[in-house]
């Protein structure tokens, strides 16, 4: 009974995503490539069957690679593909999402579902698929515009302040609005605006983090918030740390020498919070609140001496945010965006 309700809830949410995000209709083909190796992959597969009664479905592990490639090759621009993956699908050197984007195919990717097997995680994930178009569009575009005009920002976390000076890189949005983008789709659930300091060395202060991606890229929640100290854009020391977090920092230092603090992420997804989380960091980073990335790698922004993706590490850490001010305007009150 519970799983039936979850499937129906997921189907309703995915139906809104198909309609409001992808503008999908029966004039275009829908293809769902799935596995049945986790609770969530089973639920999402059945949910897509309800939401796409005319869709085509392929079990990744029970279908010959040549057949999968032939199905993909037959797709036309504007068609839709969902990738429902307990881990991450690989077809030799064929990068499925990249190749689909080259063909102007719309893509909803659901990777690493096998990392989220606890009942509360399954519920949180399904709820995070809900798409409130008015909320995402208004909040996302408003924050993007404010960031693009801002001279600085302050993160308040307990008694600590993290201070941004000198402006930000042009903000990017992941809110289900692809009108100004080359590709339609990406990893779901969605809900994020992100940027970073124009000059990385202008970031200074302290902040408290409540979660981080560990050495296995799973969400690690320490028993109490960890304070990180940032000087000239580098994480230089910690307070109240854990062995697991220090292992992450050591891993970055060994490869990159120092720990750069790069992305400032503004998560918009209200299904995730300090108390409602999942184990996959690529999913949990959409949490309503703020996060940073540690390490020199960033796939969007290039800096002097740092080409895009030139570093090895991009580790997300979630901030225990009390308030967040852009210039002199409070935009986050600890629980929700107020724009």
Secondary structure as UniProt FT lines:
FT   HELIX           2..16
FT   HELIX           17..21
FT   TURN            26..27
FT   STRAND          30..34
FT   HELIX           39..51
FT   TURN            53..54
FT   STRAND          56..59
FT   HELIX           60..62
FT   HELIX           65..73
FT   TURN            77..78
FT   STRAND          80..84
FT   TURN            92..93
FT   HELIX           96..102
FT   TURN            103..104
FT   STRAND          106..110
FT   HELIX           113..115
FT   HELIX           119..128
FT   HELIX           133..149
FT   STRAND          152..157
FT   TURN            158..159
FT   STRAND          160..165
FT   STRAND          172..174
FT   TURN            179..180
FT   STRAND          185..187
FT   STRAND          192..195
FT   HELIX           200..202
FT   STRAND          204..213
FT   TURN            215..216
FT   STRAND          218..220
FT   STRAND          226..231
FT   TURN            232..233
FT   STRAND          234..239
FT   HELIX           243..256
FT   STRAND          260..267
FT   TURN            270..271
FT   HELIX           281..284
FT   TURN            285..286
FT   STRAND          289..294
FT   TURN            304..305
FT   TURN            308..309
FT   STRAND          315..319
FT   STRAND          323..326
FT   TURN            327..328
FT   STRAND          329..332
//
